[in-house]
């Protein structure tokens, strides 16, 4: 029967296996553990793992003990339905019954826990795996934990895992070094980032584009433009060209540093190299132009973005332009963009409402400001924007 069930699963799929199992039960034939596991796997494939637990109940009712295959199918079924915490609970309960899971199941659970931000639980499970399976882990499993810590801005925790990895005899690769360097650079800890960079090079591990981009971001953030230029030269000397991510970092940070001419020069260089700007590129430039009071140039760029079939404007793009119009007193143009957003099905966010309330009231359009305020899910920020706008427009009585 088990051979037949396995063949049917491969040839006709899970639904046919369940149908065969039902017919077998009607004939009074009780399945053994192997057959039951095949059935649980069928329910897993159909994303109906709850029925798999009914099979587990039947297994135990008939005095059999589930094995590691049972655990695999049940835990994986829960994981792939997004029920990661339930999966961990089942894993723990089956482990308490003496069922030893293989390394691959541990790694899947660790990865899934990281994906939902339960990084400390993932680290604890990883340590349990080392004890239970005599497997010291590998750089990819450690990497997923480090990545999750760094992504959630727990940089020191990520570094601690990196050091634990090396202490356990697992050699870091460019991916692991890159995660630590990225975390340190993005949090302004450049000196430490450079230390890990130097350590990586000393171990004959060649930095990749991700590592260079991480360092460039950190240097840009600190305004160390000469060091940025040197880093780009070093990168290019090793045969790596700046990519869209590199250019986006340069453009965004130059705009924030009020170096708009340099930012536009970088943009021109990007185009000349045949790289396609993305939405982030345009949004950074648009914001920089408006911050630099170059409304006409910003409007031209916005028009270019509208006609680029590869660029889909988002709420951030519209908010940047609406804010620019409002600051220059062009409330009607801002309102036109609001109407355009509504036509495109883009939902106005709190920033949109606050900008329009402040802009309308400061331009003297107090009735419009009140209408927008009433239409929004008003919060204290929007309330303050309305009061501030009314006061600045010379209508303190309305503000009261």
N, C-alpha and C positions, 0 to 999 in steps of 0.2 A: 504493500500500500504506500509506504513512504517513498519508494522509488517512483511509483505512479504519480503520486501527488507532486513530487519535485518536477517530473517531466511536464505535467499539466500546467504547473505554475510557469514554466519557461515557454511553453507553446501557446497556451490559451489564456493565461493570466489569472489574476487573483479571484475574480468573480466565479470562474469555473471551479476553482479549488474549493471555495466555500460551498458551492452547490453540491459537489461530490461529497464533501464532509457531511452535509445534511442528509444525503441519501444513505451514507454509511451508518450514521446514527440511527436512522429509521429502521435499519436492518439489524440493530442490536449490536453493532460492532463498535467497541470502545477504542478510541485512538490512543496510541502510546504517546510518550513525551515528544518524540521526533515529529509525529503527525501534528500534534498540538502546536508545536513551534512553527511548523509550516503554515498552519492556519493563522496564528498570530501575525506572522509575516505578511500573509494575504491581507489581513485587516489593516496592517501598517501601510501597505502599498496603496490601499484605498482611502487612506487618511481617516480610518475609523478605528483608531487604536483603543477607544473605550470598549469595543467588542472584544479586543484582544485581552483586556483585563477580565472579561467574563470567561474567556478560555483559561486564563490563569487560575481563576477561582475553581473551575472544573478540574484542572490539573491537581490542585491541592486537595479538593474534595475527595478525589479518588486515591489519595495517599501517595501521590508522586511528588517529587521535589523539583521545582524549576531549576534549570541549569544556566550556564553563561549565555547560551544562545537565546533562551527565553528573555533574560535580562537585556541583551543587546536589542532585540526587536521591540520590547516594551519601551525602553529608555529612548531609543532612536525615534520611535513613533511619536512619543511626546515632544521630543526636541523639534522635530520637523513640523509639528503643529504649533510651535511657538510656546509650548508649555514647559519651559526650561526648568523652572523651580519644582514643578511636579516631577519632572524627569529625575532631578537630583534626589528628591525625596524617595522615589521608587528605587533608585540606584542604592541609596543608603540602606533601605529596608532589606533589599535582596542581599546586599553585602553582609548585613547582620546575620543573615541565614547561612552564611558561609559560602556564598556564590562568588567565585573569583572572576571578575571581568577582565577582558584583555586590554592591552594598552590602547588600542584604537578607540574603544568606547570611552576610556578616560579622556583621550585627546579631543574627541567630539564634544563631550560635556564641557571640558575646559574652554574650548573655542566658543561654544554657545553661551556659557556664562560670561565670557568677555564681551560678547556681542550685545548683551543686555546690561552691561555696566557692573556686573557682579564680580569685579576683578579679584577682590580679596578671597571670595569663595573659590574662584578659579585657582588662585595660588595655593590655597589650602588643599584643594583636590589634587593639584599637581604634586604637592609634597606627599600626600597619601599614596599617589600612584607610584612614586619612587620607592616607598617602603613596601607596598603590596606586590609590585611586579618586578622589583629589582631592576627597573629600567630608570636610568638617570635622566631621561628626557632628552630632547634634542633642541637645537637652536630655534626651530620653527615653533615648537610649543612654548618655549620660553618667550620667543618673539611675540606671540599673540598676547601674552600676559603683559609684557613690557609695553606693547602698542596700546593696550587698553588703559593702562595707567597713564601713559603720556597723553593719550587722547582726552582723558578726563582731567588733565593738568595736575596729576599726582606725580610730579617729576621725580622726587626723591624716592618714592616707592618703586618707580620704574628702574631707577639706577640701582636700588638695592637688589632687585630681581636679577639685573644684569650681572652684578657682582656675585650673587648666589650661583648663577649659571656658571661663571668661570671657576668659582670655588669647587663646583661639583664636576669639574673636568670637561665641561662642554665648551668648545671653542666658539667664540662669537664670529659671525660673518659680517659682511657689509650691511646687511639688513638690520642686524641687532645694533651695531654701532650707529647706523643711521637714525634709528629710533631715539637713542639717547641724545645724539647730537641735535636732532630736531627739537626734542623737548627742551633741552637746555637753551638752544638758540632762541626759540620762540618765547621763552620766559626771561630773556635778557641776561642769561648766565653764560656770556660768551667765553670768558676765560676757561670755565670748566668744559665748554663745548670744544674749544681748541685743544684741551688736554686729551679728550677722547679721540679727536681727529688725529693728533700726533701719535697716540697709542696705536690707532688703527694702521697708520702708515708704517709704524715701526714693526708691525706684525706682517708686513708685506701684503696688506689688504688694500686694494685700490679703491679710493672713494668713487662713488657713482654720482649721477646727476642729482639724485635726491639729497645726498649728503651736502654737495656744493650749494644746492638751492636753499637748504636749511641754514647753512652758515651765511649765505648772502642775505637771507631774510633777517637774521639776527644783526648783521652788520648794518643793514639799511635802517633797521629799527632804531639803532643807536646813532645813526647819522654819520657813520664812519665810511664816507664815500670813497676815499682813497683806498682803503682796505677792500671795499667792494670791487673796485676796478682791478686791484691785484688778484683777487680771488677769481674773477672772471678770466683774467689772463692765464692764470694757472690752470683753470678748468679747460680752456681752449687749447693750451699747450699739450694737454693729455688727450686731445681728439674729441672733446665733448663741446657741443655748441649749446648756447643758452636756448631753452625751450620756452613755450608760452608761459609756464609757471614762473620762470626766471624773469621774463619781461614784465609779467603782471606785478611781481613783487617790486621791481624797480620803479615802475610807473606809479603804483599806489603809494609807495613810501616817498617818492620825489614830490608827488602832489601834496601829501600831508606836510612835507617840509617846505611848502611854498616855492618849490623849484619847478615851476610849470614849464618853462622853456626846455629844461633838461628832460622833463617827462615826455614832452611832445617829440623831442629829438630821439628818445629811446623808442617811442611809438613808431617813428619814421624808420628807424633801424630795423625794427621788428618786421615791418611791411617789406622793406628792401630785401630781407633775408627769406622772404616767401612764407613767413609764419602768419597764420590766420588769427587775428584778434578774437577773443571770446567776450562774453557778456561782462566778465569781471574787468577785462581791459577797458572796455568802453565806459563802464560805470565809474571806474577810478578816474579816467580822463574827464568825464562829464562833471563829476564832483569837483575836480581840481579847477576846471574852467569856471564853474559857478562860484567857487570860493574866491577865485582871482578876479571876480566881477567881469568876466568875459561872457556875458549872456548871449551875445550874437554868435560867437564861436560855439558856445554850448548848444544853441538852438540848431546850428548847422550840423553838429555832430549827432544830435538827437534825430534829426531828419535822416541822416545817413544810416543810423541804426535801424530806424523804422523800415527802410527799404532794403535792408540786408536780410535775405531769406534764411540765412544760417543763424541769425540772432533772434531769439524770442525775448522781448522785453518783459521784465518781471516787476513786481511791486516796488522793489528797491530802485530800479531805474526811474520809474514814474515819480517816486518820492523825492529823488534827487532833483529832478526837473521841476516838480511842483514847488519844492522849497526854494529853488532858484528864482522862479517867477514871483513867488510871494515876497521874497526879500527885495525884489526890484519893483514891487507894487503892481505887478501884472497879474492881478487876481483873476481876471477873466480868462487869460491864457491858462492859468492853473486849473480853473473850473472846466475848461475844455478838455484838459487831460483827465480830469475826474470822470467826465462823461465817456471819454475814450476807454478808460479802465472798466467802467460799467459795461460797455458794449463788448469788451473782450472777456468779460466774466472774471476779471481780476478783483479780488476782495480788498477793499480799503482796510488798512490796519490802523492801529492807534496813532502811529506817526503821521499818517496821511491826514487824519482828522485834526490832530493837534496843529499841524502846519497850516491847514486851511483855516482853522478857527483863528489862529494868531494873525495870519496874513490878511484875512477878510476884515477883522476888527481894526487892525492897525491902518488899513486902507480906508477906513470909515464906513465899510459895508457891514454895519453892526447887525442888521436884520439877517443878512446871509450867514454871518458868524453864528448867530443864535440858531438858525435853521440847521446848520451843520452840527452844532453842539447837541441839539435835540435828536438828530438822526444817529448820532454816535452812541456807543455804549460808554457814556461819559465817565471819566475818572478824574482824579484830582489834578492830573497833569493838564487835561483838556480844560478843566474848570479854571485853573490858574492861567492858561493861555488866553481864555476868553476875558478874564478880569484884566490881565496885563495889556491885552490889545485894546480894550475899552479905555483904560487909563491913558495909554499912549496916544490914542486917537482923540483925546480931549473930552471924553464922556464919562467922567468919574461918577456922575449921577446914575448912569445906566449900570455901572460896575457895582454900585451899592444895591 
